[in-house]
Amino acid sequence: MSQQSELTITYIGGPTALIEFGGLRFLTDPTLDPAGTEYPTAVYTLKKTIDPAVTEDVLASEDADTPVAIDAVLLSHDHHFDNLDNAGRDFLAKAARVLTTADGAGRLGGDAVGLAHWETFDIEAPHGRTLRVTATPARHGPEGGDRGPVIGFVLAYADRPNDAIYISGDTVWYEGVEEVAKRFDVAVAVLFMGAAKVAVAGPHALTMTAEDGVNAARSFKRAAIIPLHFEGWEHFTESRAEIEPVFAEAGVVDRLIWLEPGAPTAFSL
């Protein structure tokens, strides 16, 4: 395995993971507040139930001359606390850039970059290569719901679009996700699962159910499937105990990889 193809993912909690790929460091939807924190809104209150598996100092740069901790935060959306909590929002300033929705970039200001579906952003990686980030479609719940814009992400070398890494963001299974599978040869699919539900949205799941995950596994035919966002918050309704049997019944449980919190897991691409 060449150094340029190394991929390491460290699960931090909820939708948050440190992805190290091509000599660059990415952080997905930062949620770094302690367990027990509550987030009241006008229509519901979210509650965090699990501490992050690493402290912020683990994410910091080891090079005193390079204080930037993260090359890019991949923020699927900024307007829900279970994807960007208080400490996570504070952490954004420690990243070289934040890639998110156009609406989110407008709210965050600063160096945040807004991306529309299928828009790309290139980052120069070590070894003289270019890593291309593509914003992918996401639908945060049932069709017609108004949950605000969300994006997912694909990471791949600009000169080698195969062996891509897909991060779904908060989405259910629908034709937009299916289109990702048609456009990219995905080797690793990081799926935000948990079947999140809040009373104001009725019985509808706002993130992938286990069945949605199976549909994704069948579409991303060779990808390792890595669940995120399936624990750590009260409004998640499907944990590993519910997800794994559905994958087993569908005959794709061998593709399912559960990451140990706080432990870097290496993948060969």
Sequence and secondary structure as in RCSB ss.txt:
>XXXX:A:sequence
MSQQSELTITYIGGPTALIEFGGLRFLTDPTLDPAGTEYPTAVYTLKKTIDPAVTEDVLASEDADTPVAIDAVLL
SHDHHFDNLDNAGRDFLAKAARVLTTADGAGRLGGDAVGLAHWETFDIEAPHGRTLRVTATPARHGPEGGDRGPV
IGFVLAYADRPNDAIYISGDTVWYEGVEEVAKRFDVAVAVLFMGAAKVAVAGPHALTMTAEDGVNAARSFKRAAI
IPLHFEGWEHFTESRAEIEPVFAEAGVVDRLIWLEPGAPTAFSL
>XXXX:A:secstr
  GGGEEEEEEEETTEEEEEETTEEEEES     TT EEE SS EEEB S  SS HHHHS S TT    BSEEE 
S SSSTTTS HHHHHHGGGBS EEE HHHHHHH TTEEE  TT EEEEEEGGGEEEEEEEEE   SSTT      
EEEEEEETTEEEEEEEE  S  SSHHHHHHHHH  EEEEEEE S    GGGTT  SS  HHHHHHHHHHSTT EE
EEESSSSBTT    HHHHHHHHHHHT GGGB    TT  EEEE 
